[in-house]
Amino acid sequence: MSQIASGDSSGRFFDLTGGLGVGVQSAPSVVNYINAIAQPGISQKLDQFNAVPEFYLVPELQVSKEWSVGIEYSLLTKSYSLTDASGFSRTDISYQVQMPSVLLHYLVLGEGFRLKLGGGIGYHFVKFDQNFGSTGTGETLKSQGPGFKLDAIGNTKFDETFYGSIGFDLRWDFLGTLSRSGASAQVQRSGPPAPAMTFFDAGVKFGITFQFFQ
């Protein structure tokens, strides 16, 4: 995350990085479900690949000359508001995926930069809200499951405390089929079955790192 002083390989850093990312997500089951339940016109029909924003926060500790470990909390969020082909009914759908993960990185240190290569694993949670304008009803579905990522991160020093961060990552999440709970689960509904919240995401992240000590 941050840059050890040039030529000093004995230091250890602990720092905190936060920022914003944008990715391209492929979630075929979710896209097919939304298209089926919202029945949008051709111009609004969802593609298989969609842009998604992500907010993240990562505390990270260097544990040896060449390795660091961190805990990442990421929040991926997406929303749609679709009008059906008749133009009289609107469906609003949004979902948030909470993605805590444990990270392991191999460090490549250089003059004024640091490169980290690695990835992580975590157990992730999704909350999926859908509201139907024609009936005035809505409900929340949830699921959870494992997620994996590979990433590469570069850091550039601004001063002794702050650093810039840019990263690229690939994610695979397998969160299972969305399900209803409580009273909502007892109500019989027509339409397509709930989708599986399984997706692939490729993204870029931009952030700022604050170094606490070295």
C-alpha positions in Angstrom: 0.0 0.0 0.0 2.7 2.5 1.0 6.3 2.9 0.0 9.1 1.8 2.3 12.0 4.2 2.2 14.4 3.4 -0.7 17.0 0.9 0.3 15.4 0.0 3.7 14.0 -3.5 3.5 13.8 -3.9 7.3 10.8 -1.6 7.9 7.2 -2.9 8.3 4.2 -0.9 7.3 0.6 -0.8 8.5 -1.7 1.3 6.5 -5.3 1.9 5.5 -6.6 2.3 2.0 -10.0 3.5 0.9 -11.4 4.3 -2.5 -13.8 3.6 -5.3 -13.8 1.1 -8.1 -15.8 0.4 -11.2 -16.1 -3.0 -12.8 -17.8 -4.9 -15.6 -20.0 -7.6 -14.1 -21.4 -10.7 -15.7 -24.3 -12.2 -13.8 -26.4 -14.2 -16.4 -28.9 -15.6 -14.0 -29.7 -12.2 -12.5 -29.9 -10.4 -15.8 -32.2 -13.1 -17.3 -34.4 -12.8 -14.2 -34.7 -9.1 -14.3 -35.5 -9.1 -18.0 -38.2 -11.8 -17.4 -39.8 -10.1 -14.5 -39.7 -6.5 -15.7 -40.5 -7.2 -19.3 -38.7 -4.0 -20.5 -38.9 -2.6 -24.0 -36.0 -3.4 -26.4 -34.2 -0.2 -25.6 -34.1 -1.0 -21.9 -33.4 -4.7 -22.0 -30.3 -5.6 -19.9 -27.2 -6.9 -21.5 -25.1 -9.7 -20.1 -22.4 -7.3 -19.1 -23.1 -4.3 -16.9 -21.0 -1.6 -15.1 -21.1 -1.8 -11.3 -19.6 0.6 -8.7 -17.7 -0.7 -5.7 -16.6 1.0 -2.5 -13.7 -0.5 -0.5 -11.6 -0.2 2.6 -8.5 -2.2 3.4 -6.2 -2.2 6.5 -3.0 -4.1 5.6 0.1 -5.2 7.5 3.5 -6.2 6.1 4.5 -9.4 7.8 7.8 -10.1 6.1 10.1 -8.5 3.5 8.1 -9.8 0.6 4.6 -10.5 2.0 1.6 -8.6 3.4 -1.8 -9.6 4.7 -5.0 -7.5 4.8 -8.7 -7.5 5.4 -10.8 -6.0 2.7 -14.4 -4.8 3.1 -16.0 -4.0 -0.3 -19.5 -3.0 -1.0 -20.8 -3.6 -4.6 -24.1 -1.9 -5.4 -26.3 -1.8 -8.5 -29.8 -0.6 -9.2 -32.2 -0.7 -12.2 -35.5 1.1 -12.9 -37.2 -0.4 -15.9 -40.5 0.3 -17.6 -42.3 -2.6 -19.3 -42.9 -2.6 -23.0 -46.5 -1.2 -22.5 -45.1 1.8 -20.8 -47.5 1.6 -17.8 -45.6 -0.6 -15.3 -42.2 0.1 -13.7 -40.0 -2.3 -11.8 -37.3 -1.1 -9.5 -34.6 -3.5 -8.5 -31.4 -3.0 -6.5 -28.9 -5.2 -4.9 -25.9 -4.7 -2.5 -23.2 -7.3 -2.1 -21.1 -7.1 1.1 -17.7 -8.7 0.4 -15.4 -9.1 3.4 -12.2 -10.9 2.3 -8.8 -11.9 3.7 -6.0 -10.9 1.4 -2.5 -12.1 0.8 0.0 -10.2 -1.3 3.5 -10.7 -2.7 5.4 -7.4 -2.6 7.7 -6.0 -5.2 9.5 -2.9 -3.9 11.1 -0.2 -6.0 12.2 3.4 -6.1 9.1 5.4 -5.3 6.6 2.6 -6.0 5.3 -0.7 -4.6 3.6 -3.5 -6.6 1.4 -6.1 -4.9 0.3 -9.3 -6.5 -2.1 -11.8 -4.9 -5.7 -12.2 -4.1 -8.1 -13.2 -1.4 -11.0 -15.3 -0.2 -14.1 -14.4 1.8 -17.7 -15.2 2.7 -20.1 -12.7 1.0 -23.7 -11.6 1.5 -26.2 -10.1 -0.9 -29.4 -8.2 -0.3 -31.7 -8.0 -3.3 -34.7 -5.6 -3.3 -37.5 -5.6 -5.8 -40.5 -3.3 -6.0 -43.3 -3.5 -8.5 -45.0 -0.2 -9.4 -48.1 -1.8 -11.0 -49.1 -3.5 -7.7 -47.3 -1.3 -5.2 -45.7 -4.3 -3.6 -42.1 -5.2 -2.9 -39.9 -7.7 -1.2 -36.3 -8.4 -0.2 -34.4 -11.6 -1.1 -31.0 -12.7 0.3 -28.3 -15.2 -0.2 -24.7 -15.8 0.8 -21.7 -17.8 -0.1 -17.9 -17.8 -0.9 -16.1 -15.3 -3.1 -12.6 -15.3 -4.5 -10.4 -12.7 -6.1 -7.1 -12.1 -7.9 -5.6 -8.6 -7.9 -2.6 -6.5 -8.8 -2.1 -3.1 -7.0 0.4 -0.3 -7.6 1.2 2.5 -5.1 2.8 5.8 -5.7 4.2 8.0 -2.9 2.7 11.5 -2.4 4.5 12.3 0.9 5.6 10.6 4.1 2.0 9.8 5.0 -0.2 9.6 1.9 0.1 7.4 -1.2 -1.9 6.9 -4.3 -3.3 3.5 -5.1 -4.5 1.9 -8.4 -5.5 -1.7 -8.7 -7.0 -4.2 -11.0 -8.9 -7.3 -9.9 -10.9 -10.3 -11.0 -13.7 -11.6 -8.8 -15.8 -14.8 -8.8 -18.7 -15.0 -6.4 -20.9 -18.1 -5.8 -23.7 -16.8 -3.4 -26.3 -19.4 -4.2 -30.0 -18.9 -5.1 -31.7 -15.8 -3.7 -34.4 -16.8 -1.2 -37.2 -15.2 0.8 -37.5 -15.4 4.5 -40.2 -15.1 7.2 -43.7 -14.4 6.1 -42.6 -13.4 2.6 -41.5 -17.0 2.0 -45.0 -18.3 2.6 -46.6 -16.3 -0.2 -47.1 -18.0 -3.5 -45.9 -16.0 -6.4 -46.1 -16.3 -10.2 -43.3 -15.5 -12.6 -39.8 -16.8 -13.0 -38.0 -18.5 -10.1 -35.5 -16.5 -8.1 -32.0 -16.3 -9.7 -28.7 -17.6 -8.5 -26.5 -14.8 -7.3 -23.4 -16.0 -9.1 -21.2 -13.5 -11.0 -17.8 -12.6 -12.4 -16.5 -9.1 -12.2 -13.4 -7.5 -13.7 -12.6 -4.0 -12.3 -10.2 -1.1 -11.7 -9.9 0.7 -8.3 -8.6 4.1 -7.4 -7.8 5.0 -3.8 -5.7 6.8 -1.2 -3.5 5.1 1.4 -2.7 6.5 4.8 0.4 5.0 6.5 0.2 4.7 10.3 3.8 3.6 10.8 6.8 2.0 9.1 
